[in-house]
């Protein structure tokens, strides 16, 4: 009910949440690539 009172805040928070999710996805892919490269070098060496 409190969310219906301020629709503009809903839109802003939704956009912020989407941007946060996108950033988390980028960090997640970066972490995965680092992990894969580490495992790859360990398996070769």
C-alpha positions as CSV (number, residue, x, y, z in Angstrom):
1,X,0.0,0.0,0.0
2,X,2.9,2.3,0.8
3,X,4.3,1.7,-2.7
4,X,1.2,2.9,-4.4
5,X,1.5,6.3,-2.7
6,X,4.8,7.2,-4.5
7,X,4.8,5.7,-8.1
8,X,7.8,7.9,-9.1
9,X,9.9,6.3,-6.4
10,X,8.8,2.9,-7.6
11,X,10.1,3.6,-11.1
12,X,13.4,5.1,-9.8
13,X,14.0,2.1,-7.5
14,X,13.1,-0.3,-10.3
15,X,15.7,1.3,-12.6
16,X,18.3,1.3,-9.8
17,X,17.6,-2.4,-9.1
18,X,18.0,-3.2,-12.8
19,X,21.3,-1.3,-12.9
20,X,22.5,-3.1,-9.8
21,X,21.5,-6.5,-11.3
22,X,23.4,-5.6,-14.4
23,X,26.5,-4.7,-12.4
24,X,26.3,-7.9,-10.4
25,X,26.0,-9.8,-13.6
26,X,29.2,-8.1,-14.9
27,X,31.0,-8.8,-11.7
28,X,29.8,-12.4,-11.8
29,X,31.1,-13.0,-15.3
30,X,34.4,-11.4,-14.4
31,X,34.7,-13.6,-11.4
32,X,33.8,-16.7,-13.5
33,X,36.4,-15.9,-16.1
34,X,39.1,-15.4,-13.5
35,X,38.2,-18.7,-11.9
36,X,38.2,-20.5,-15.2
37,X,41.5,-19.1,-16.2
38,X,43.0,-20.0,-12.8
39,X,41.7,-23.6,-13.1
40,X,42.9,-23.8,-16.7
41,X,46.5,-22.7,-15.8
42,X,46.5,-25.0,-12.8
43,X,45.4,-28.0,-14.9
44,X,48.1,-27.2,-17.5
45,X,50.8,-26.6,-15.0
